[in-house]
Amino acid sequence: MGEFGFILHPLSLKEDVARKYPIARVVPERLLEWALTKMRPKTLSHISGVVGADGASAEGWFVGCPIAPRQFTTMPEEWVVERIAASCRLAAEVGAKIVGLGALTAVVGDAGRRVAERVEVAVTTGNSYTVATAVEGLLKAAELMAHEPADSVAAVVGATGSIGRVCAHLLAGTVAQLILLGRDKARLESVASQLPASSQVEVSVDTARDLGRADLVLTVTSAVDTVIEPHHLKVGAVVCDVARPRDVSRRVAKERPDVLVIEGGVVAVPGDVDFGFNFGFPPGTAYACMAETMTLALEGRYEPFSLGRELDIERVREISRLAQKHGFRLAGFRSFERALTDDEIAKTREEAEKRRRS
């Protein structure tokens, strides 16, 4: 049996801490942040029932890392990295042979490298499978919104990051035009220079101006606050938000009924999985980064599969094949922590068509 661990941390401080400690709902956020600095990593639950191909099975543990989203940028990096490493050590103590880094724990310390250097257990960010499912989800959602990818303009927000760069590679040969958006023009141009020469690619540091040209948007920044607001988006746009915390403002859902926003990297887990902890997903589903960790455990491959800011495109393709082999699959679409129905998607498409005609 494969053994794995996965590191969680609060994304919405009040909501997520309250899953374990209900009193957090009435405690001021700054006081919660202070309280987290006094806490140690904690085992949150035991995970069972993951069953893959050829009789392979896996069990795991969720470990809570007590770091608030804002603390990833306001606290010294050394403090943050050591807290994540301590969480990985705890996962190893309870039996994990590979540990996945969730949300912002996968961003700091050179995208997991500094954490991996401090622990003996194998560490992965899960970013390879996150990329694969994000692009798959974006293209499937595009079809539902009547966009033909080959005729569409796509944008990658956060294109210089480890996930954004590979997403750009995967989209470059699929869409008519690709816009790479970020804060550093030189780094954006470096990414663009690595894409196929036949691709029509441009770079921009003006998200507010150029995002509105895109039919399809894949956003994956490491920002703590939202970066995409309702006025930024084109009529009928499809947005795949891979970032955690999310890049897309909740105002988009309220003010833009013509725009389809989906969460990237949500997959169904094979077997009768019991996570033993409510992390906000429907039963039997998980983030793709979790699924990568489980897939590697099912394969008995206890190795640093996805680490650092330069992901390997071939590894993205490999983990996609392995996950498919074991029965992981895209689990429909979710938007702002809830499942989207076919009727809701159809209404979004109708609203987009109505606005285009007006």
C-alpha positions in Angstrom: 0.0 0.0 0.0 1.3 3.5 -0.9 1.5 6.1 1.9 1.3 9.8 1.3 0.8 13.0 3.2 -0.6 16.3 2.1 0.0 19.8 3.6 -3.0 22.1 4.1 -3.1 25.7 5.3 -5.9 28.1 5.8 -6.9 29.9 2.6 -9.8 31.9 4.0 -8.7 32.4 7.6 -12.0 32.5 9.4 -13.7 29.8 7.2 -10.9 27.3 7.1 -9.7 27.6 10.7 -13.4 27.3 11.8 -13.6 23.9 10.1 -11.5 22.6 13.0 -12.2 25.3 15.6 -15.7 26.8 15.2 -14.9 29.7 17.6 -12.6 31.1 14.9 -15.7 32.6 13.2 -16.0 35.3 15.9 -12.3 36.0 16.4 -10.7 39.0 14.7 -8.4 37.9 11.8 -5.3 39.6 13.3 -5.8 37.7 16.5 -6.2 34.5 14.6 -2.9 35.2 12.7 -1.1 35.7 16.1 -2.6 32.5 17.4 -1.3 30.6 14.4 2.3 31.7 15.2 1.9 29.9 18.5 0.6 26.6 17.0 2.6 23.6 15.7 1.7 21.5 12.7 -1.1 19.1 13.4 -2.4 15.9 11.8 -5.9 16.7 10.7 -7.2 13.3 9.4 -6.4 9.9 8.0 -7.2 9.3 4.3 -8.4 5.8 3.2 -10.1 4.1 0.3 -7.9 5.3 -2.6 -7.9 2.4 -5.0 -6.1 2.5 -8.4 -5.3 0.1 -11.2 -4.1 -3.5 -10.8 -5.2 -3.6 -7.2 -3.0 -0.8 -6.1 -4.2 1.2 -3.0 -3.0 4.1 -0.9 -3.6 5.7 2.4 -2.6 9.1 3.6 -2.8 11.9 6.1 -3.8 15.6 5.9 -1.4 17.7 8.0 -2.3 21.3 8.9 0.4 23.9 8.5 -0.5 26.9 10.7 0.3 29.8 8.3 -2.3 32.4 7.2 -2.3 33.6 3.6 -0.9 37.0 4.5 1.9 35.5 6.6 3.4 34.0 3.5 4.5 37.4 2.4 4.7 39.3 5.7 6.7 36.8 7.8 10.4 36.1 7.1 10.8 33.4 4.4 13.0 31.3 6.7 10.2 31.1 9.3 7.7 30.1 6.6 10.0 27.5 5.0 10.8 25.9 8.4 7.1 25.7 9.3 6.3 23.9 6.1 9.3 21.6 6.6 8.1 20.8 10.1 4.7 19.8 8.7 6.4 17.5 6.2 8.4 15.9 9.0 5.1 15.3 10.9 3.6 13.6 7.9 6.7 11.3 7.6 6.4 10.5 11.3 2.8 9.2 10.9 3.8 7.1 7.9 4.0 9.2 4.7 6.6 8.3 2.2 5.8 11.2 -0.1 4.3 14.6 0.8 2.4 17.0 -1.4 2.5 20.7 -0.7 -0.9 22.5 -1.0 -1.7 26.0 -2.1 0.9 28.7 -1.0 3.1 26.1 0.7 4.0 25.0 -2.9 5.1 28.6 -3.9 7.7 29.7 -1.3 11.2 28.4 -1.0 11.9 28.2 -4.7 8.6 26.4 -5.3 9.3 23.6 -2.8 13.0 23.1 -3.2 14.1 24.6 0.0 11.5 22.6 1.9 12.7 19.4 0.2 16.3 20.1 1.2 15.3 20.1 4.9 13.4 16.8 5.0 14.2 13.2 4.3 10.7 12.3 2.9 10.0 12.9 -0.8 8.2 16.2 -1.6 6.1 17.2 -4.6 4.1 20.4 -5.3 1.6 18.6 -7.5 2.0 21.3 -10.1 2.5 18.9 -13.0 -0.9 17.4 -12.7 -2.4 20.8 -11.8 -1.2 22.1 -15.2 -2.6 19.1 -17.1 -6.1 19.3 -15.5 -6.2 23.1 -15.7 -5.7 23.2 -19.5 -8.0 20.2 -20.0 -10.7 21.9 -18.0 -10.3 25.3 -19.8 -10.6 23.7 -23.2 -13.7 21.6 -22.2 -15.4 24.6 -20.7 -14.6 26.6 -23.9 -16.5 24.1 -26.0 -19.5 24.5 -23.6 -19.4 28.2 -24.1 -19.3 27.9 -27.9 -15.6 28.9 -28.3 -13.5 27.1 -30.8 -10.0 27.1 -29.3 -8.4 27.3 -32.7 -10.2 30.6 -33.4 -9.8 32.0 -29.9 -7.5 34.4 -28.1 -6.2 33.0 -24.8 -4.4 34.7 -22.0 -2.2 33.2 -19.2 -2.1 35.5 -16.2 1.0 34.8 -14.2 2.8 33.3 -17.2 6.3 33.5 -15.7 5.4 31.2 -12.8 6.1 27.5 -12.7 2.5 26.6 -13.6 1.8 29.5 -15.9 4.9 28.9 -18.1 3.9 25.3 -18.8 0.3 26.2 -19.4 1.6 28.7 -22.0 3.4 25.8 -23.7 0.4 23.6 -23.7 -2.0 26.3 -25.1 0.4 27.8 -27.7 -0.3 25.2 -30.3 -4.1 25.0 -29.5 -5.3 28.6 -29.7 -5.2 31.3 -32.4 -3.4 33.8 -30.3 -1.8 33.7 -26.9 -1.3 36.7 -24.5 1.2 36.2 -21.7 0.5 38.5 -18.8 2.6 39.3 -15.7 4.6 42.0 -13.9 8.1 41.5 -15.5 8.3 42.1 -19.2 11.8 40.7 -19.6 10.7 37.4 -18.0 7.5 37.3 -20.1 9.6 37.7 -23.2 11.8 34.9 -22.1 8.8 32.6 -21.8 7.5 33.7 -25.2 10.9 33.0 -26.8 10.6 29.3 -25.7 7.3 28.7 -27.4 6.9 27.3 -30.9 7.9 29.7 -33.6 4.6 29.1 -35.4 2.6 30.4 -32.4 1.2 33.9 -32.4 2.3 35.2 -29.0 2.5 38.6 -27.4 3.4 39.7 -23.9 1.9 42.4 -21.7 2.4 43.8 -18.2 -1.0 45.7 -18.4 -3.5 43.1 -17.3 -6.3 45.7 -16.9 -5.9 46.7 -20.6 -5.2 43.4 -22.4 -7.1 40.8 -20.4 -10.3 42.1 -22.0 -9.2 40.8 -25.4 -9.1 37.1 -24.3 -11.9 34.6 -24.9 -10.1 32.1 -22.7 -8.2 33.0 -19.5 -6.0 30.8 -17.4 -4.9 32.6 -14.2 -2.3 31.2 -11.8 -0.6 34.0 -9.9 0.8 33.7 -6.4 -1.0 36.9 -5.3 -2.6 37.0 -1.9 -5.4 39.3 -3.1 -7.7 39.0 -6.2 -6.3 40.4 -9.4 -9.2 39.9 -11.9 -12.4 42.1 -11.5 -15.6 42.1 -13.5 -14.6 45.0 -15.8 -11.4 43.2 -16.9 -13.2 40.4 -18.8 -14.5 40.1 -22.3 -18.2 39.2 -22.9 -18.6 35.4 -22.8 -15.1 34.8 -21.5 -14.1 31.5 -19.9 -11.8 31.8 -16.9 -9.9 28.9 -15.3 -8.7 30.0 -11.9 -5.9 27.7 -10.7 -4.6 30.0 -8.0 -5.1 29.5 -4.3 -6.1 31.9 -2.9 -8.2 32.6 -5.9 -7.2 35.3 -8.5 -10.8 36.0 -9.6 -12.9 38.3 -7.4 -16.3 37.0 -6.2 -17.8 40.1 -7.8 -17.3 38.5 -11.2 -19.9 35.8 -10.2 -22.4 38.5 -9.1 -21.9 41.1 -11.8 -20.9 39.1 -14.9 -23.5 36.4 -15.6 -22.1 36.1 -19.1 -18.7 34.9 -17.8 -17.9 31.3 -16.9 -15.4 31.0 -14.1 -14.2 27.5 -13.2 -11.7 26.2 -10.7 -8.7 24.5 -12.2 -7.5 21.1 -11.1 -10.6 19.5 -9.5 -10.6 15.7 -10.0 -12.5 12.7 -9.0 -10.5 10.2 -6.9 -10.7 6.5 -7.7 -12.1 4.1 -5.1 -14.4 4.9 -2.1 -12.1 7.6 -0.7 -12.7 9.0 2.8 -10.7 12.1 3.5 -11.8 12.3 7.1 -11.8 16.1 6.9 -13.9 18.7 5.1 -11.7 20.9 3.0 -14.6 22.3 1.0 -15.0 19.8 -1.9 -17.8 17.3 -2.6 -17.2 13.8 -1.4 -14.7 11.9 -3.6 -13.1 14.9 -5.2 -9.8 16.7 -4.7 -7.4 19.3 -6.0 -5.2 18.0 -8.8 -2.1 18.6 -6.6 -3.5 16.2 -4.1 -4.3 13.7 -7.0 -0.6 13.9 -8.1 0.6 12.9 -4.7 -1.9 10.0 -4.5 -1.0 8.9 -8.0 2.7 8.7 -7.1 1.9 6.8 -4.0 -0.2 4.3 -6.0 2.8 3.9 -8.3 5.2 3.5 -5.4 7.2 6.4 -6.9 8.4 8.2 -3.8 10.3 11.0 -5.6 10.4 14.8 -5.9 8.2 14.7 -9.1 7.3 18.4 -9.3 9.7 20.8 -7.6 11.1 24.2 -8.5 9.9 26.9 -10.8 10.8 25.1 -14.1 8.4 22.3 -14.6 9.2 19.7 -17.2 6.5 19.4 -19.9 7.2 15.7 -20.4 6.5 15.2 -16.7 3.2 17.0 -17.1 2.3 14.6 -19.8 3.6 11.6 -17.8 1.6 12.3 -14.6 -1.5 12.8 -16.8 -1.1 9.3 -18.2 -0.4 7.8 -14.8 -3.4 9.5 -13.2 -5.7 8.4 -16.1 -4.3 4.8 -15.7 -5.4 4.8 -12.1 -8.8 6.3 -12.7 -8.4 9.9 -11.8 -10.5 12.2 -14.0 -11.8 15.7 -14.4 -14.7 16.1 -12.0 -17.0 18.4 -13.9 -16.7 22.1 -13.1 -16.8 24.1 -9.9 -17.0 27.8 -9.4 -16.3 29.6 -6.2 -16.3 26.4 -4.1 -19.5 24.9 -5.5 -20.4 22.5 -8.3 -21.8 24.0 -11.5 -24.9 22.4 -13.1 -25.4 21.9 -16.8 -28.3 24.3 -16.6 -26.2 27.0 -15.0 -23.5 26.7 -17.7 -26.3 26.9 -20.4 -27.7 30.1 -18.8 -24.2 31.6 -18.8 -23.8 30.8 -22.5 -27.2 32.3 -23.3 -26.4 35.5 -21.4 -23.1 35.8 -23.3 -24.9 35.4 -26.6 -27.5 38.0 -25.6 -24.8 40.6 -24.6 -23.0 40.0 -27.9 -26.2 40.8 -29.8 -27.0 43.9 -27.9 
